[in-house]
Amino acid sequence: MGENHQVLFREANPDDLSFVLDLYNYYILNTTAIFDYEKITIGELQARLSYANKRYRTFMVCDTTDKNIIGFCFLTQFRKKTAYDRTAEMGIYLDPENTGKKFGKSIIKFLEEYAKENQIEVIIATISGENIASVKLFEKMGYARCAHYRKIAIKFNRHLDLMNYEKILTE
């Protein structure tokens, strides 16, 4: 396991929506990774993620040992304005049984390469202040904290920070 664990990627398709929705809703109900309180619908999920856009995509993450889907990752436009066309927001969601197994580095590298191939110059990662593992991962991968919103949200009766990490791919 550990460092030697590899992952494969394939573009998400409509057949993957129920898996993605279930995993996303798991994170809503059980973690502070997402600041929603209640499950979302398929329609809300489709509005948040990119399935039809040619530049911004959602990918399924599969374990190379058995080809099983272990999560999903995506690049979505940072803001819905033309001025932000070269900036993407990254998201990574792994099945809870597959977190902590060193998949993150491979996923980030894959999304960065995809971004470069699609003329995306800047990637933003938005991370809950409680998600120390993600903070460490993105810092290790060369992302710099560019914003830190303190006590911006409340979930599970806790005040939560939100941080943005940025990597400029053209430098």
ZAKEKE-65117 format. One record per residue (C-alpha): x, y, z; residue number from 0. Coordinates in pm, 1 decimal. Example, Ala and Ser with C-alpha at 12.3 -4.5 7.8 and 13.67 -1.06 7.14 Angstrom:
BEGIN
+----------+----------+----------+-----+
:       c1 :       c2 :       c3 : seq :
+----------+----------+----------+-----+
:   1230.0 :   -450.0 :    780.0 :   0 :
:   1367.0 :   -106.0 :    714.0 :   1 :
+----------+----------+----------+-----+
This chain:
BEGIN
+----------+----------+----------+-----+
:       c1 :       c2 :       c3 : seq :
+----------+----------+----------+-----+
:      0.0 :      0.0 :      0.0 :   0 :
:    124.2 :    350.2 :     84.8 :   1 :
:    349.6 :    520.5 :   -170.3 :   2 :
:    329.9 :    229.3 :   -414.5 :   3 :
:    -46.3 :    243.6 :   -447.7 :   4 :
:   -138.6 :    374.9 :   -791.2 :   5 :
:   -463.8 :    505.2 :   -931.9 :   6 :
:   -623.9 :    521.0 :  -1274.0 :   7 :
:   -852.0 :    793.9 :  -1401.4 :   8 :
:  -1142.8 :    797.6 :  -1638.5 :   9 :
:  -1385.0 :   1069.9 :  -1728.1 :  10 :
:  -1703.3 :   1057.5 :  -1524.7 :  11 :
:  -2019.8 :    980.6 :  -1714.6 :  12 :
:  -2391.7 :    988.1 :  -1625.1 :  13 :
:  -2371.7 :    629.2 :  -1495.0 :  14 :
:  -2132.4 :    751.5 :  -1223.9 :  15 :
:  -2368.0 :   1015.0 :  -1084.9 :  16 :
:  -2519.3 :    797.5 :   -811.9 :  17 :
:  -2173.8 :    697.0 :   -679.5 :  18 :
:  -2053.4 :   1058.1 :   -686.9 :  19 :
:  -2372.1 :   1181.9 :   -519.4 :  20 :
:  -2356.6 :    917.2 :   -246.2 :  21 :
:  -1991.8 :    994.7 :   -169.7 :  22 :
:  -2046.9 :   1371.1 :   -178.3 :  23 :
:  -2346.6 :   1336.6 :     52.7 :  24 :
:  -2140.8 :   1119.6 :    288.1 :  25 :
:  -1894.7 :   1407.5 :    321.1 :  26 :
:  -2180.7 :   1653.1 :    378.5 :  27 :
:  -2337.1 :   1446.8 :    656.8 :  28 :
:  -2020.7 :   1323.5 :    829.9 :  29 :
:  -1740.5 :   1576.6 :    782.9 :  30 :
:  -1655.0 :   1943.7 :    772.5 :  31 :
:  -1497.2 :   1907.3 :    427.9 :  32 :
:  -1819.1 :   2049.6 :    279.3 :  33 :
:  -2016.9 :   2316.3 :    462.9 :  34 :
:  -2363.5 :   2202.1 :    351.0 :  35 :
:  -2587.5 :   2066.4 :    628.0 :  36 :
:  -2819.5 :   1845.4 :    425.5 :  37 :
:  -2781.5 :   1604.4 :    136.7 :  38 :
:  -2796.7 :   1752.7 :   -210.5 :  39 :
:  -2983.9 :   1622.4 :   -514.7 :  40 :
:  -2851.6 :   1497.3 :   -847.5 :  41 :
:  -2949.4 :   1831.4 :  -1002.5 :  42 :
:  -2754.0 :   2027.0 :   -742.8 :  43 :
:  -2455.4 :   1796.7 :   -791.6 :  44 :
:  -2461.5 :   1846.6 :  -1167.9 :  45 :
:  -2467.3 :   2224.5 :  -1116.3 :  46 :
:  -2158.7 :   2205.6 :   -890.4 :  47 :
:  -1945.4 :   1968.0 :  -1097.4 :  48 :
:  -1841.0 :   1970.5 :  -1460.1 :  49 :
:  -1967.8 :   1696.8 :  -1686.8 :  50 :
:  -2040.9 :   1870.8 :  -2016.0 :  51 :
:  -1775.6 :   2144.1 :  -2018.2 :  52 :
:  -1484.0 :   2078.3 :  -2253.4 :  53 :
:  -1223.3 :   2234.4 :  -2024.4 :  54 :
:  -1344.2 :   2157.6 :  -1672.0 :  55 :
:  -1405.4 :   1789.6 :  -1601.0 :  56 :
:  -1492.7 :   1536.5 :  -1334.8 :  57 :
:  -1294.9 :   1212.1 :  -1322.1 :  58 :
:  -1347.6 :    884.1 :  -1145.6 :  59 :
:  -1050.5 :    761.2 :   -942.6 :  60 :
:   -994.6 :    385.3 :   -966.0 :  61 :
:   -751.5 :    161.1 :   -777.9 :  62 :
:   -513.2 :    -11.2 :  -1019.4 :  63 :
:   -512.8 :   -335.9 :   -820.2 :  64 :
:   -879.3 :   -419.0 :   -877.4 :  65 :
:  -1006.2 :   -130.4 :  -1098.0 :  66 :
:  -1272.9 :    -47.1 :   -836.5 :  67 :
:  -1385.4 :    314.0 :   -810.5 :  68 :
:  -1245.6 :    465.4 :   -492.6 :  69 :
:  -1348.5 :    826.7 :   -541.9 :  70 :
:  -1374.4 :   1116.9 :   -777.9 :  71 :
:  -1189.3 :   1437.6 :   -850.2 :  72 :
:  -1264.8 :   1742.3 :  -1056.0 :  73 :
:  -1165.7 :   2075.4 :  -1196.6 :  74 :
:  -1442.3 :   2331.2 :  -1215.3 :  75 :
:  -1433.2 :   2695.5 :  -1316.4 :  76 :
:  -1333.4 :   2908.1 :  -1016.9 :  77 :
:  -1598.6 :   3172.8 :  -1090.8 :  78 :
:  -1864.0 :   3174.3 :  -1362.6 :  79 :
:  -1717.6 :   3476.2 :  -1543.2 :  80 :
:  -1508.8 :   3487.8 :  -1859.5 :  81 :
:  -1224.7 :   3665.5 :  -1677.8 :  82 :
:  -1167.0 :   3346.0 :  -1475.0 :  83 :
:  -1150.8 :   3108.7 :  -1773.8 :  84 :
:   -787.0 :   3020.2 :  -1700.4 :  85 :
:   -848.5 :   2941.8 :  -1332.4 :  86 :
:   -994.4 :   2619.2 :  -1196.6 :  87 :
:  -1096.0 :   2496.3 :   -855.2 :  88 :
:   -985.8 :   2144.1 :   -766.8 :  89 :
:  -1177.2 :   1894.8 :   -557.5 :  90 :
:  -1085.0 :   1544.8 :   -441.2 :  91 :
:  -1321.3 :   1305.2 :   -263.2 :  92 :
:  -1214.0 :    952.7 :   -178.0 :  93 :
:  -1416.6 :    675.1 :    -25.7 :  94 :
:  -1341.5 :    699.0 :    350.1 :  95 :
:  -1174.4 :    355.9 :    343.1 :  96 :
:   -923.7 :    490.1 :     91.1 :  97 :
:   -816.0 :    810.0 :    261.9 :  98 :
:   -468.4 :    824.4 :    410.0 :  99 :
:   -328.0 :    580.3 :    154.5 : 100 :
:   -115.3 :    833.0 :    -34.6 : 101 :
:   -343.8 :    862.7 :   -339.3 : 102 :
:   -363.6 :   1242.3 :   -314.9 : 103 :
:    -27.8 :   1318.5 :   -474.4 : 104 :
:   -111.5 :   1115.1 :   -787.8 : 105 :
:   -455.7 :   1273.9 :   -812.7 : 106 :
:   -318.5 :   1627.4 :   -785.7 : 107 :
:    -46.9 :   1557.6 :  -1044.7 : 108 :
:   -306.9 :   1414.5 :  -1283.0 : 109 :
:   -536.9 :   1717.0 :  -1245.9 : 110 :
:   -245.6 :   1958.1 :  -1288.9 : 111 :
:   -141.1 :   1788.9 :  -1613.6 : 112 :
:   -499.1 :   1790.2 :  -1737.6 : 113 :
:   -522.7 :   2159.2 :  -1647.6 : 114 :
:   -205.2 :   2245.4 :  -1839.7 : 115 :
:   -330.0 :   2056.7 :  -2146.6 : 116 :
:   -647.7 :   2266.6 :  -2133.6 : 117 :
:   -483.9 :   2607.8 :  -2093.4 : 118 :
:   -569.5 :   2638.1 :  -1724.5 : 119 :
:   -297.7 :   2846.6 :  -1561.2 : 120 :
:   -405.7 :   2863.1 :  -1195.7 : 121 :
:   -560.5 :   2602.7 :   -965.3 : 122 :
:   -734.4 :   2687.6 :   -639.7 : 123 :
:   -803.4 :   2434.6 :   -363.9 : 124 :
:  -1059.0 :   2535.4 :   -101.1 : 125 :
:   -998.6 :   2348.8 :    225.1 : 126 :
:  -1172.4 :   2339.8 :    562.3 : 127 :
:   -942.9 :   2453.2 :    841.6 : 128 :
:  -1002.9 :   2120.5 :   1018.3 : 129 :
:   -874.4 :   1921.3 :    721.1 : 130 :
:   -509.6 :   1918.2 :    828.1 : 131 :
:   -421.9 :   1621.8 :    603.2 : 132 :
:   -535.4 :   1811.7 :    292.1 : 133 :
:   -356.0 :   2128.7 :    402.0 : 134 :
:    -30.7 :   1933.2 :    441.9 : 135 :
:    -78.6 :   1755.8 :    108.5 : 136 :
:   -139.2 :   2072.8 :    -89.6 : 137 :
:    151.8 :   2250.4 :     77.6 : 138 :
:    376.5 :   1953.2 :     -4.5 : 139 :
:    258.5 :   1974.9 :   -366.5 : 140 :
:    366.8 :   2339.0 :   -396.1 : 141 :
:     38.2 :   2516.1 :   -328.0 : 142 :
:     56.7 :   2843.0 :   -133.5 : 143 :
:   -211.6 :   2962.7 :    105.8 : 144 :
:   -359.6 :   3273.6 :    -50.4 : 145 :
:   -662.2 :   3325.4 :    176.5 : 146 :
:   -764.6 :   3226.3 :    525.8 : 147 :
:  -1120.0 :   3306.3 :    633.3 : 148 :
:  -1147.2 :   3262.4 :   1007.4 : 149 :
:  -1464.5 :   3127.0 :   1169.0 : 150 :
:  -1649.6 :   3178.3 :    841.5 : 151 :
:  -1890.4 :   2885.4 :    890.6 : 152 :
:  -2057.5 :   2683.4 :   1163.5 : 153 :
:  -2115.3 :   2311.2 :   1127.4 : 154 :
:  -2162.6 :   2048.0 :   1397.7 : 155 :
:  -2176.3 :   2340.2 :   1644.1 : 156 :
:  -1815.1 :   2433.9 :   1564.9 : 157 :
:  -1681.1 :   2753.2 :   1411.1 : 158 :
:  -1482.0 :   2663.3 :   1102.1 : 159 :
:  -1207.3 :   2830.8 :    905.4 : 160 :
:  -1186.9 :   2809.0 :    528.3 : 161 :
:   -860.3 :   2837.4 :    339.2 : 162 :
:   -773.0 :   2878.2 :    -25.2 : 163 :
:   -451.7 :   2733.5 :   -163.2 : 164 :
:   -324.7 :   2837.6 :   -503.6 : 165 :
:    -76.5 :   2703.2 :   -753.5 : 166 :
:     23.6 :   2895.2 :  -1063.9 : 167 :
:    103.6 :   2634.4 :  -1327.5 : 168 :
:    279.6 :   2870.3 :  -1568.5 : 169 :
:    567.7 :   2958.7 :  -1332.9 : 170 :
+----------+----------+----------+-----+
